Amino acid sequence: MQTTLVSILDNGGKTVDRYTLSFITEDGESFMYAASENPFHPQGFGQFAGDGGFPDSDEFPEIGWPIELHELPEQVQKLIKQIEEE
């Protein structure tokens, strides 16, 4: 099933789960992952964070502000590719 990244929010490092990654499947189901700067490190963080809509940074500023894919650390981009390939 095709999965596509639709938004990235960055809280600037205020929490371990700095990045909120929102995805949508070809069936229209949406879900989120949360990730630290290095999700594959033993003390890093990169895991499923829930089903549902995409958080709005204006409504929940503690979640973060939108950024572009190319602004993410390489390891977070790697996590995104793995999720999209599942």
HELIX and SHEET records of a PDB file:
HELIX    1   1 PRO A   61  ILE A   63  5                                   3    
HELIX    2   2 LEU A   69  GLU A   71  5                                   3    
HELIX    3   3 GLU A   74  GLU A   85  1                                  12    
SHEET    1   A 5 GLY A  46  ASP A  51  0                                        
SHEET    2   A 5 SER A  30  ALA A  35 -1                                        
SHEET    3   A 5 TYR A  19  THR A  25 -1                                        
SHEET    4   A 5 THR A   3  ASP A  10 -1                                        
SHEET    5   A 5 TRP A  65  PRO A  66 -1                                        
END                                                                             
